[in-house]
Amino acid sequence: MFNNNKKDKESMSSNKTGKNLPSVNMISEGTELKGTLETKNDIRIAGTLDGEAKAEGKIIVSSTGKVEGNIEAVDADIAGNVDGEVRVTNKLILRKSATIEGDIYTKTILAEEGSQINGSFHMSENIKDEIKKNGLSSKLGDSKSNDDKSDNSANQGKSKVKKD
């Protein structure tokens, strides 16, 4: 009898690690929220969030959703508007109705035709490291130097022209 309880406790504690969590936080259409939203679960935003959204899971911004602040998540699926940085450590999906007014940091992206990005774009296998280096703001000190290193081979001819 006690062994069964241990198994139940073990299975419950394994859910706390972030794997297969069934719960999703929702901001419904017509709802406005001001402040920082942090969760270990997924978030679905169909209303308006005036602040940051941080999730250890997936953030979904529906076509009626609007976020006026930064987004940080493992995965994101955006069909609405985001006015801030989007930092996704795994996969970012931009639907055709998505508009991003800010910098994007992601490992992989799928962007449908019609989606809009008005900001700089940073993509890397080690995006977690780049996000940590840059902190919460879009200071590109370290990532810019990495970009310069990768662009040196392509820009060598241009550099020689400028020197002559």
PEMO-V425531 format. One record per backbone hydrogen bond with DSSP energy under -1.0 kcal/mol. CO is the residue of the C=O (numbers start at 0). NH is the residue of the N-H. If there is no record, write none. Layout:
<<CO | NH> <CO | NH>>
This chain:
<<0 | 4> <1 | 5> <2 | 6> <3 | 7> <4 | 8> <5 | 9> <6 | 10> <7 | 11> <8 | 12> <9 | 13> <10 | 14> <13 | 16> <14 | 17> <22 | 41> <24 | 43> <26 | 45> <26 | 46> <27 | 30> <30 | 47> <32 | 49> <36 | 53> <38 | 55> <41 | 24> <42 | 59> <43 | 26> <44 | 61> <46 | 65> <47 | 32> <48 | 67> <49 | 34> <51 | 36> <52 | 71> <53 | 38> <56 | 73> <56 | 74> <57 | 42> <58 | 76> <59 | 44> <60 | 78> <61 | 64> <64 | 80> <65 | 48> <66 | 82> <69 | 52> <70 | 86> <71 | 54> <72 | 88> <73 | 89> <74 | 58> <75 | 92> <76 | 60> <77 | 94> <79 | 98> <80 | 66> <81 | 100> <84 | 70> <85 | 104> <86 | 72> <89 | 107> <90 | 75> <91 | 109> <92 | 77> <93 | 111> <94 | 97> <97 | 115> <98 | 81> <99 | 117> <102 | 85> <103 | 121> <104 | 87> <105 | 123> <107 | 91> <109 | 93> <111 | 114> <115 | 99> <119 | 103> <121 | 105> <125 | 129> <126 | 130> <127 | 131> <128 | 132> <129 | 133> <130 | 134> <139 | 143> <140 | 144> <141 | 145> <142 | 146> <143 | 147> <144 | 148> <145 | 149> <146 | 150> <147 | 151> <150 | 154> <154 | 158> <155 | 159> <156 | 160> <157 | 161> <158 | 162> <159 | 163>>
